[in-house]
Amino acid sequence: MLYGQNNPCIVLIYALVITGAAAMDKGLFLYNPKSGDQSIKNKIDNIIKKFQKSDIFLVPFRMFDAMDDDKTLKKLLESEKFSFIILSGGDGSLNYLVNFLMKNGINLPLGVFPCGTCNDFARGIGMTDNADDWVNVITSGKTSLVDTGCVNGDRYFIGNLGGGAFAGASYNTNNEMKRALGPAAYYLKALGELPHIDSFKIRVETRNYSIEENVILFIILNGKNAAGFSNFLKQADVSDGLFDILLFKNAKPAELVNILVKMVSSGLSDDRNIVYLRAGECRLESDKKIQICIDGEQGPFLPIDVRCIHPGLKIFVNY
């Protein structure tokens, strides 16, 4: 039986894996066929072929086919001996997998092939959507231990979380629009929210700081990229054991435009309308009911406790 797939050609590949490749490296290849422009469906055969040329056999697993993906995936990992896991998907697919790995104590090296809309984390570690380059990174074997975030002790993230204005653009944007426009779909959604931005009071507690501000948005970063912006915060590091926390004050419209310009030019930490701090753990509270967004997915409401797990996961990197 092949989990998540009935393609006869791939069944044959799987048969080769379990009968004739005992001495070869074996990787679990998870892919979300609905991520981004869905082009991964046309690249699978070429990816498998390239790995086989390097004497690495892949077992494909089609994600999100059923409600019990967790059980099926866990059963597969327990029944087979894999050297690594690779994922083709977007930020949401990666968040799902990070939660699965952390909750089940699985520490296999993870490779990420960015096929979503923004791919913030994957781009931040040097991964591109060029299949040839990506396969070369995985087969080179270069990995790094990267930090992982934990919210309220039971929800994990690897890229960023945020709340307030624009934070829900990723999960409130139509999938067809995302496929057609890419990250621009999020920006258009955010622009539509500009006339309706409400500020709220937030309190941030860390070991060294206690800050209370009237803000329109807050972001906790684990890495350089967010919302499709490259080098959103260029000095951020995914392996230093610290989060980069940005609080966007309730600024005037002209000042908001200046902030948007600085998002592109990587100058956010120097803006007077942004409070910037770093911490390994923090607590966030608000006087309003604010829902957070975790790696582009819906999260809980404030208050939340966030901590950095250092080191977290072993990831194939290209830097």
N, C-alpha and C positions, 0 to 999 in steps of 0.2 A: 504494500500500500504506500502511495506517495501522498504526503500530507499537503492538502490545499491545491492539488493539481492533478489533472487527468490526461494531460498531453502524452501520447504514446512515445514520442521522441524523448521527452524528459524522463518518462518511466524507464526507458532503456538506459539513460545516463545513470539513473539511480541504481539500476541493477548492476551496472559496472562498478559503482561505488561500493556496494556491499559484497561483491563477489571477487573483484579483481584489483582493488586499490587499497588493500589493507596497509601497505607500507607507505602510501602516499598521504600527504596532507589532505584533510577534508574540511570544507567550510560549509556552513549553513547560510544559504542565500535567501534572505527575506526581502520580498518586494511588495510594494503597494501599487497595484495596477492603476489606481485612480489618482495618484499624486501628480500635481502639476499638469503638464500637457498630455500625460498618459503615454509618453513615447517610450517608456521603459519596456513596454510589451514588444516593441520592435528591436530591442537591443539585447534581450536575454540570451538568445542563441550565441551572439557574438561574444558576450561576456563569458559565458560558459566555455566557449572554444578557447578563448585567450587564457583562462585559468588552466584548462587541461593541457595546453602547450607548456605550462610551467609545472606540470605534474601535480596539479591541485584539482581535486574533484569537488564540485558544488552540489549540494542538495537544495533544490528550490522549494520555497514555501510561500504560497500566495496569501498575503495578509488580509485580514478583515473579511474573510468569507463566511464566518460564523460567529455566534456570540461566545462560543467557548474556545476562542483562539488561544487564550492563556493555557488552558488545560492541554490542548493539542500540542502547542509549542513546547510546553514543559515535558510532555511525554516523549516527544521527538528528541529533545536534548538529553533526556535520561537514557534513551535506548540506543543512541549513537555516540560515537566518540569524535567530537569536532575539535579542530585546532583553533578555529576563529569563527566569528559571525560577521556577515556583511549585510548591510541594509540599503535598499534603494527606496527612497521616499523623501518626504518633506519634513519640516520641523515637527509637525504633529505625529507622524509615524515614528520619528526618532524619540519623541517624548514618551510615546507608548512603550517602545522597546526599552528605554532607560528605566522606566518604572518597573517593567517586567524583570529586568536583570537585577536591579537593586533589591527588589522585594524577594527574589528567589536566591539571592547570594551567588549569582553566576558572574564569574570574572574572566570570561574569555575575551580576547582582544576583539574590538569592534571596528569595522570599517564602514564609512558612510558615503554612499553615492548620492549626491544631491539631485533630487528630481521633483522637488516641491516648488512653491511659489517664491519664497524668500531664501530658504536654506541658510539661515543666519549662522548656525553653529558650523556647518560643513564648510562654508566659505571662510570662516574665521580660522580654520585649521589647514587652509590651503587646498581644499578639495574643489575640483571643477566638475562640470557635467560632461566632460570629455571622457568617454569610456576607456579609451586607450591609456590616457594619463592616469586615470583612477586605478585601473588594474595594475599598472606599474607601481603605484604607491603601495598597494596591498602586497604584491609579491615581493617588494623590497624588504618588507617586514619591519619598517620603522614605526615604532609606537611611542606614545607618551601617556603618562598618567595625568588625567585631567580631573579637575574638581567637579563635583556634582552637588546641586542644591537640594535641600529637603525642606518642605513646607509642612508645618504642624506635625512632623514626625512620620507622615505616611504618604506624602506626595512628592515626587522627585522632578527635578528639571536639570537641563544641561546648558541651556542658552540664556534665557532671561525670563523675568516676570515683571508685570507692571499693572497699574490700575489708574483709572481716571480717564481723561480725554484721550480718545483715539485707541486706548488699550484694547478695546474689543473689536477693532476693525478686522482683524484676521478671521475671527469666527463668525462675524456678522456680515461678511462679504459673500455674495453669491459665488458658488463654485464655477459656474460658466464664465462669470466675469473674471475670476482669478485665472482661469485657463487662457482666456483671450488676451488679458492685459498684463498678467504677471504681477509684480509688486506695485505697479501703477494702480491696480484695482484698490489696494489698501489706501494709497494716497488720496484717490478720489473719494473713497468712503470717509476718510479723515477730514477732507476739505468740507464735505457736506455737514460735518458735525461742528464746524467752527462757530456758526451763529448760536449754537446751543451749549457752549462750554460752560460748565458750572465749576466753581472752585469748592474746595473742601479742606477742612483742617486735618492734618495728619501729624501723628506723633511717632517719632522713630527713636527707639532705645537700642543702644549698643553698649559694649563694655566701656567705651570711652566717651560716648556722646549721649545726650538727651536733647532732641531737637523737636520743636513744634513749629509748623509752618502752614500757611494758607497756600494750597497748591492746586494745580489743575491736572497734574500727572506725576507719577513716580515710576521709576524703573530700577530694577536690580539686575545688573549685568554679570554674567559669567562668560567673559569673552569680549571681543571687539565689536561685533556686529549686532544690530537690532533693526527690526522693521524694514529689512531690505537694504539698509544703509551700510556700506562697507566702511570699516574703521569708524563706526559710530562713536567709539571712545578708544582712540588708538593706543593708549597706554595700558588698556585692560589686558589681563593675563589669565588664561584658563587654568593655570597650574600653580598659582601662588597662595592658595588657601584663603583668599579674600574676595568678597564681592565688591563691585563698584556700584554705589547707590546714588541715584540722581533724583533730586526733588525739583520739579519745575514750578516756580512760583506763579502766582496769578498775575501775569504780566499784561501790559496793554497790547492791543492788536499789532502795532508797529514793532513792538519788542518780540512778539511771537514770530513774526516774519524773520527777524534777525536770528532767532533761535533755530528756525528751520534751515537758514543758510549755514549756520554753524554745524548742524547735523551732517551736512554734506562735506564741510571742510574740517571735520574732526576737532572743533574748538569748543565743545560743549562745557568742559570742566572749567573754562575761563570766563563763562558768562555770569554776570552779576545777578541774573534772574534764576540761576540754577545753584542749588546747594549740592555740593559733591563731597561724599565721604566714602571711606572703605572700611569694611568690617567682615569678620568671619561668621558672625551671627547677629541677628537683630530681631526686634519685635516692632510691628507696625500696627497702629490703632488709628481710628478715625471717628469723627462725630457723625458721619453719614454711613449709609449702607453702600460700601464700595466693593464691587466684585473684581477679583484680580484675573489676569490672563497669564497662563503659564506655558511658555514655549508655543504661543499662538493658540492654546486651547483654554476653554473655560476653567476657571479655578474657583476656590472658595471665596467667601467674603471676609473683609477685615473684621476683627483683628487676626493677624497671623504671626507665627514664629518661624523664622527662616534661619537655617544654618548651612554652612559650607562643609561638605564631606571632603576631606583632603588627606590622602589622595582618593579619588573616586574610581573612575573607570579607565581601563587601558584602551586607548584609541589609536588607530592608524592615522598618522599625520603627514603632511607634506610641507614641512618648514624646517 
